Amino acid sequence: MKINWNDVVSDEDIVLRLRKIIKDSGLQQKKLATLMKTPYSQTCALITGRKTLRGEHIISFCRALKITPNDLLGFVEEDKMQELYTGAS
């Protein structure tokens, strides 16, 4: 689900989106932790929501997963939203 710039994104939304992106990537959590250069236990705590994601974590996840912060947060530009919902280009 893509969201509008004016929408509020909760921590739970980000964690759920992160889990889906990780699952879709096929990366195992240990490999992801290695790519992020963080301890496996910390990576697991972030993925499960036991530890709060901060900016530095978001950047690390994005780099390791080769996505943008907008991908993780679900943001899309207004004109891109129009294209998504109407098929217009």
C-alpha positions in Angstrom: 0.0 0.0 0.0 1.4 3.4 -1.0 0.5 6.4 1.1 0.2 10.1 0.6 2.7 12.6 2.0 0.0 13.9 4.4 -0.7 10.5 5.9 0.7 9.5 9.2 2.9 6.4 9.3 3.0 4.5 12.5 6.0 2.5 13.8 3.9 -0.6 13.4 3.2 0.2 9.8 7.0 0.6 9.1 7.8 -2.7 10.9 5.1 -4.5 8.9 6.3 -3.0 5.7 9.9 -3.9 6.6 9.0 -7.5 7.3 7.3 -7.8 3.9 10.2 -6.3 2.1 12.6 -8.6 3.8 10.5 -11.6 3.0 10.1 -10.6 -0.6 13.9 -10.0 -0.9 14.6 -13.6 0.2 17.4 -12.5 2.5 17.8 -14.4 5.7 18.0 -12.3 8.8 21.6 -13.4 9.6 22.7 -12.2 6.2 20.8 -9.0 6.6 22.5 -8.4 9.9 25.9 -8.9 8.3 25.0 -6.5 5.5 23.9 -3.9 8.0 27.0 -4.5 10.2 24.8 -4.9 13.3 24.5 -7.8 15.7 22.0 -10.4 14.7 20.1 -10.0 18.0 19.6 -6.2 17.4 18.5 -6.8 13.8 15.9 -9.3 15.0 14.7 -6.9 17.7 14.2 -4.2 15.1 12.4 -6.6 12.7 10.0 -7.8 15.4 9.3 -4.3 16.8 10.9 -5.1 20.2 13.3 -2.3 19.6 12.2 1.1 18.0 13.5 1.8 14.5 15.4 5.1 14.4 16.7 7.0 11.5 20.1 5.2 11.5 18.4 1.8 11.4 16.1 2.8 8.5 19.2 3.9 6.5 21.0 0.6 7.3 18.0 -1.5 6.3 17.6 0.5 3.1 21.2 0.1 2.1 21.2 -3.6 2.9 18.0 -4.2 1.1 18.8 -1.8 -1.8 15.7 0.2 -1.4 15.0 3.9 -0.7 13.5 5.2 2.6 10.4 6.1 0.6 10.1 2.4 -0.4 10.3 1.5 3.3 7.9 4.2 4.5 5.5 3.7 1.6 5.7 7.2 0.2 5.0 8.0 -3.4 4.9 11.3 -5.1 1.4 12.8 -5.8 1.8 12.6 -9.6 3.0 9.0 -9.3 0.0 8.2 -7.1 -2.2 9.5 -9.9 -0.5 7.2 -12.3 -0.9 4.2 -9.9 -4.6 4.7 -9.4 -5.7 5.8 -12.9 -3.1 4.3 -15.2 -2.4 7.7 -16.6 1.1 8.7 -17.6 
